[in-house]
């Protein structure tokens, strides 16, 4: 084989997965760009106080949406890959379970809004409209199908289209001088359009027909018995991702929420990177674990290394650019967001590596560690927020987020025998900024 052929061979073997990653990342990059444009325009138009009210409503909706996640995403992909004969039953069962969960979450959200914000208040309508998107989320099961077959382009096209429509809608609201409540309706538009397009692509591209989806109590019990630990872990994960803005509203004020929300949205926009990469390689990792455990561990270490380096690069660049980004795009009203951002962004290091650890949990079928680690992270975040927000506001919430992610996604792994090898892999990855330059120097 020629030298050029030897170099190209590994790429050809992974081409399908790399192309899939490009579609996922392309959709996320474009979505991030569109969301950033919309956030800049809407935040400047509303001001920190009203933007904080909107962010509070969106955070509450995200918290209650956890009721419909069911902890089934990775399990569904695994079942589709492994059990061809049961695919229709798997999709139908999960779609109905998610609909029941999301519906229940929305009802409880409305009860909370009516009880604590007042029926008919602006906050009530913000929460009601923001939460309305939950009712369209069951169609995410179609995304699981395309993940299993490494066909992310269809999901990407559906979501890009919904992002474009939603961004145009938000800009139109600004130019029309619309009131605050209308901006929450954009969430319903985005979720509904994405769900519709996913249905269309599934109808056109999938071998399985939607009419063959069917619900099975046996399958539901089986999946929930496997996924309930991840389900609770997902709830804890959402808590320490979104509870900071809710607690800022409770312990500070909506203006502080607005300042924090701008920084958090910029920081969290990067979280798609590890998700996109790991989602594309997940089916390959499943097969490697079954066929060659040594190679599986080697590839997992490479994945941790790559995720750490990417997270570190994001943190360093954003730390340097934060004051400039906030000043130019958001203006003087949001000056405090820069100080929050330079703290919050460093959570990316642990979040990036967490993406691979989450898939390791599924592959090794040790779901209890999802619950344990996420629970510790949620508890740490709530306690740290209670301690830090009253005195330090958004800065305190940012430190709480950073420390809780470090606890849940790295430190907690050391204390359990089963996860300790992964802790050492992550620790080794933390040294990769020094390891790789040394390796390159030795090769010269």
C-alpha positions in Angstrom: 0.0 0.0 0.0 1.3 3.5 -0.9 2.0 6.0 1.8 -0.9 8.1 0.7 -3.2 5.1 0.8 -2.0 4.2 4.3 -2.8 7.7 5.5 -6.2 7.7 3.9 -7.3 4.2 5.0 -8.2 5.1 8.6 -10.3 8.1 7.3 -12.2 5.8 4.8 -13.1 3.4 7.7 -14.4 6.3 9.8 -15.8 8.4 6.9 -19.4 7.7 7.7 -19.0 8.6 11.3 -17.0 11.7 10.5 -19.5 12.9 8.0 -22.2 12.3 10.5 -20.3 14.4 13.1 -20.0 17.2 10.5 -23.8 17.3 10.0 -24.4 17.3 13.8 -21.8 20.0 14.4 -22.9 22.0 11.4 -26.4 22.1 12.6 -25.3 23.0 16.1 -22.9 25.7 14.9 -25.5 27.3 12.7 -28.1 26.9 15.5 -25.6 28.5 17.9 -25.0 31.4 15.5 -28.7 32.0 14.9 -29.4 31.7 18.7 -26.6 34.2 19.4 -28.1 36.7 16.9 -31.5 36.3 18.3 -30.2 36.6 21.9 -28.3 39.8 21.1 -31.2 41.5 19.5 -33.8 40.3 22.0 -31.6 41.0 25.1 -30.8 44.5 23.9 -34.5 45.1 23.1 -35.9 43.8 26.3 -33.1 45.0 28.7 -31.7 42.9 31.6 -34.9 42.9 33.7 -37.4 41.7 31.1 -34.8 39.4 29.5 -34.3 38.0 33.0 -38.0 37.3 33.3 -37.9 35.5 29.9 -34.9 33.5 30.9 -36.5 32.5 34.2 -39.5 31.1 32.4 -37.3 29.2 29.9 -35.3 27.7 32.8 -38.5 26.6 34.6 -39.8 25.0 31.4 -36.4 23.1 31.0 -36.7 21.9 34.6 -40.1 20.5 34.2 -39.2 19.1 30.7 -37.0 16.6 32.6 -40.2 14.7 33.4 -40.4 13.5 29.8 -36.8 12.6 29.2 -37.3 9.2 30.8 -33.6 8.5 30.6 -34.2 6.6 27.4 -32.2 8.4 24.6 -29.1 6.2 24.7 -31.1 3.1 25.5 -33.3 3.6 22.5 -30.3 4.0 20.2 -28.8 0.9 21.6 -32.1 -1.1 21.1 -32.5 0.1 17.5 -28.9 -1.0 16.7 -29.2 -4.4 18.4 -32.8 -5.5 18.0 -34.1 -5.0 14.5 -37.3 -7.0 14.9 -38.5 -4.8 17.8 -37.8 -1.4 16.3 -41.4 -0.4 15.7 -42.4 -1.4 19.2 -39.4 0.5 20.7 -40.3 3.7 18.9 -44.0 3.6 19.6 -43.5 2.8 23.3 -40.9 5.5 23.8 -43.0 8.1 21.9 -46.0 7.5 24.1 -43.9 7.4 27.3 -42.3 10.7 26.5 -45.7 12.2 25.6 -47.1 11.2 29.0 -44.0 12.5 30.8 -44.0 15.8 29.0 -47.7 16.3 29.4 -47.5 15.6 33.1 -44.5 18.0 33.4 -46.5 20.7 31.6 -49.5 20.3 33.9 -47.3 20.6 37.0 -45.5 23.6 35.5 -48.9 25.4 34.9 -49.9 24.6 38.5 -46.7 26.1 39.8 -47.1 29.2 37.6 -50.7 29.7 38.7 -49.8 29.2 42.4 -46.6 31.1 42.8 -46.7 33.7 40.0 -50.4 34.4 39.9 -53.0 33.2 37.3 -53.1 35.8 34.5 -49.8 37.5 35.4 -47.2 38.2 32.8 -44.9 35.6 34.4 -47.8 33.0 34.2 -48.1 33.5 30.5 -44.4 33.5 29.9 -44.1 30.2 31.7 -47.2 28.7 30.0 -46.0 29.6 26.5 -42.4 28.6 27.1 -43.6 25.2 28.5 -45.9 24.6 25.6 -42.9 23.4 23.6 -42.8 20.3 25.8 -45.9 18.8 24.0 -43.9 18.5 20.8 -40.8 16.9 22.3 -42.0 13.2 22.0 -41.0 13.4 18.3 -37.4 13.4 19.5 -37.6 9.6 19.1 -37.2 10.1 15.4 -33.8 11.7 16.1 -32.8 8.5 18.0 -33.6 6.5 14.9 -31.4 8.7 12.7 -28.6 8.5 15.4 -28.7 4.7 15.3 -28.3 4.7 11.5 -25.7 7.5 11.5 -28.0 9.7 9.4 -27.8 13.0 11.3 -28.3 15.0 8.2 -32.1 14.6 8.4 -32.3 15.8 12.0 -29.9 18.6 11.2 -32.0 19.9 8.3 -35.1 19.8 10.4 -33.6 21.7 13.3 -31.8 24.2 11.1 -35.1 25.0 9.4 -36.8 25.5 12.7 -33.9 27.6 14.0 -34.2 29.9 10.9 -37.9 30.3 11.2 -37.7 31.0 15.0 -34.9 33.5 14.6 -36.9 35.3 11.8 -39.9 35.3 14.1 -38.0 36.8 17.0 -36.5 39.5 14.8 -40.0 40.3 13.5 -41.3 40.7 17.0 -38.5 43.2 17.8 -39.1 45.2 14.7 -42.8 45.2 15.5 -42.2 46.5 19.0 -43.9 43.5 20.6 -44.4 43.0 24.3 -42.5 40.5 26.4 -45.0 37.6 26.4 -44.9 37.2 22.6 -41.2 36.2 22.8 -42.1 33.1 24.8 -44.3 31.8 22.0 -41.2 31.4 19.8 -40.4 28.2 21.8 -43.6 26.6 20.6 -42.9 27.6 17.0 -39.4 26.1 17.1 -40.5 22.8 18.7 -43.6 22.3 16.5 -41.7 23.0 13.2 -38.8 20.7 14.2 -41.3 17.9 15.1 -43.2 18.3 11.8 -40.0 18.1 9.7 -38.7 15.1 11.6 -42.0 13.3 10.9 -41.7 14.2 7.2 -38.1 12.9 7.0 -38.9 9.7 8.8 -41.8 9.1 6.4 -39.6 9.7 3.4 -36.3 8.1 4.5 -36.9 5.4 7.1 -37.6 1.8 6.1 -39.9 1.5 9.1 -43.4 3.0 8.7 -45.0 5.2 11.4 -48.1 3.0 11.2 -46.0 0.2 12.4 -45.1 2.0 15.7 -46.9 0.2 18.5 -47.0 0.6 22.3 -46.1 -2.3 24.5 -46.4 -2.4 28.3 -43.8 -5.1 28.4 -41.4 -3.1 26.4 -42.2 0.0 28.5 -41.5 -1.8 31.8 -38.3 -3.2 30.3 -37.0 0.1 29.1 -38.0 2.0 32.3 -36.4 -0.7 34.4 -33.2 -0.1 32.6 -33.5 3.6 32.3 -35.0 4.8 35.6 -31.6 5.5 37.1 -30.6 7.6 34.0 -34.0 9.2 34.2 -33.4 10.4 37.8 -29.8 11.3 36.8 -31.2 13.4 33.9 -33.5 15.2 36.4 -30.5 16.0 38.6 -28.4 17.1 35.5 -31.2 19.5 34.5 -31.3 20.8 38.0 -27.7 21.8 38.1 -27.9 23.2 34.6 -30.9 25.4 35.0 -31.7 25.8 38.7 -29.1 28.6 39.0 -31.3 31.0 37.1 -34.4 30.0 39.0 -32.6 30.4 42.3 -31.2 33.8 41.2 -34.8 34.9 40.7 -35.8 33.6 44.2 -32.7 34.9 46.0 -31.8 38.0 44.0 -33.9 39.6 41.2 -34.8 39.3 37.5 -32.1 41.8 36.5 -29.5 39.6 38.0 -31.1 36.7 36.1 -30.8 38.7 32.9 -27.1 39.4 33.4 -26.4 35.7 34.3 -28.6 34.4 31.4 -26.6 36.2 28.8 -23.3 34.7 30.1 -24.8 31.2 30.6 -26.3 31.1 27.1 -22.9 32.0 25.5 -21.1 29.4 27.7 -23.7 26.7 27.2 -23.8 27.2 23.5 -20.5 25.3 23.3 -21.9 22.2 25.0 -23.1 20.8 21.6 -19.5 20.0 20.6 -18.9 17.0 22.8 -22.5 15.8 22.3 -22.2 15.8 18.6 -18.8 14.0 18.5 -19.8 11.3 21.0 -23.2 10.7 19.5 -21.6 9.9 16.1 -19.1 7.5 17.6 -21.5 5.9 20.1 -22.6 3.0 17.8 -19.0 2.3 17.0 -18.1 2.2 20.7 -20.9 -0.2 21.4 -19.5 -2.7 18.8 -15.9 -2.2 20.0 -16.8 -3.0 23.5 -18.2 -6.3 22.4 -15.4 -7.2 20.0 -12.2 -5.8 21.4 -12.1 -4.5 25.0 -8.5 -3.3 24.8 -9.1 -1.3 21.7 -12.3 0.1 23.2 -10.4 1.4 26.2 -7.7 2.9 23.9 -10.3 4.7 21.8 -12.1 5.9 24.9 -8.8 7.4 26.2 -8.3 9.1 22.8 -11.9 10.5 23.1 -11.3 11.9 26.6 -8.1 13.5 25.4 -9.8 15.1 22.4 -12.7 16.3 24.5 -10.4 17.8 27.1 -8.3 19.7 24.6 -11.4 21.1 22.9 -13.0 22.1 26.2 -9.7 23.8 27.3 -9.5 25.7 24.0 -13.0 27.0 24.3 -12.4 28.1 27.9 -9.2 29.9 27.2 -10.5 31.7 24.1 -13.8 32.7 25.7 -12.0 33.9 28.9 -9.9 36.3 26.8 -12.8 37.4 24.5 -15.6 37.7 27.1 -15.2 41.4 27.9 -15.0 42.2 24.2 -18.0 40.0 23.3 -20.3 41.5 26.0 -19.3 45.1 25.3 -19.7 45.0 21.5 -22.8 42.8 21.2 -24.8 43.4 24.4 -23.7 46.9 25.5 -23.1 48.6 28.8 -26.4 47.3 30.3 -24.9 43.8 30.4 -21.4 44.7 31.5 -21.6 42.4 34.6 -22.2 39.4 32.3 -18.5 39.4 31.3 -17.3 38.6 34.8 -19.8 35.9 35.1 -18.8 34.4 31.7 -15.1 34.1 32.5 -16.0 31.9 35.4 -18.9 29.9 33.9 -17.0 28.9 30.7 -14.5 26.8 32.6 -17.2 24.3 33.4 -16.8 23.3 29.7 -13.7 21.2 30.6 -15.8 18.8 32.8 -18.9 19.0 30.6 -16.9 17.9 27.5 -15.5 14.9 29.2 -18.8 14.1 30.8 -20.3 13.4 27.3 -18.0 10.4 26.9 -18.5 9.2 30.5 -22.3 9.2 29.9 -21.9 6.9 27.0 -19.5 4.7 28.9 -22.3 4.3 31.6 -24.7 3.0 28.9 -22.2 0.7 27.2 -21.1 -0.9 30.5 -24.7 -1.0 31.8 -23.8 0.6 35.1 -26.6 3.1 35.1 -26.6 3.6 38.9 -23.5 5.9 38.5 -25.5 8.3 36.3 -27.8 8.8 39.3 -25.1 9.0 41.9 -22.8 11.4 40.1 -25.7 13.7 38.8 -27.3 13.6 42.2 -24.1 14.8 43.9 -23.7 17.5 41.3 -27.3 18.7 41.8 -26.9 18.7 45.5 -23.6 20.6 45.4 -25.1 23.2 43.0 -28.2 23.9 45.1 -26.1 24.1 48.3 -23.5 26.3 46.7 -26.2 28.6 45.2 -27.8 29.0 48.6 -24.4 29.9 50.1 -23.1 32.1 47.3 -26.0 33.9 45.6 -27.2 36.1 48.5 -23.7 37.7 48.8 -22.4 37.4 45.3 -25.3 37.2 42.9 -24.5 35.9 39.4 -20.8 35.6 40.2 -21.7 33.2 43.0 -24.0 31.2 40.7 -21.2 30.9 38.2 -18.8 29.5 40.8 -21.6 27.1 42.0 -22.0 25.8 38.4 -18.3 25.3 37.9 -17.8 23.4 41.2 -20.9 21.3 40.8 -19.8 20.1 37.3 -16.3 19.3 38.6 -17.9 17.3 41.4 -20.4 15.4 39.3 -18.3 14.7 36.2 -14.8 14.1 37.7 -14.2 14.1 41.4 -17.1 11.8 42.3 -15.8 9.1 40.0 -12.8 8.5 42.2 -14.8 7.3 45.2 -16.3 4.2 43.4 -14.3 1.2 42.4 -16.3 0.7 39.2 -15.8 4.2 37.9 -12.2 4.8 39.3 -10.6 3.6 36.0 -12.6 6.2 34.1 -11.5 8.8 36.7 -7.9 8.0 36.0 -8.5 8.2 32.2 -10.0 11.7 32.7 -7.1 12.6 35.0 -4.7 11.4 32.3 -6.7 13.5 29.8 -6.2 16.5 32.0 -2.5 16.1 31.4 -2.9 16.0 27.6 -1.9 19.6 27.1 1.5 18.6 28.4 1.6 15.0 27.1 1.1 15.7 23.4 3.7 18.4 23.1 6.2 16.0 24.8 5.2 13.2 22.4 5.7 15.5 19.4 9.1 16.7 20.7 10.2 13.0 21.0 9.1 12.2 17.5 11.4 14.9 16.0 
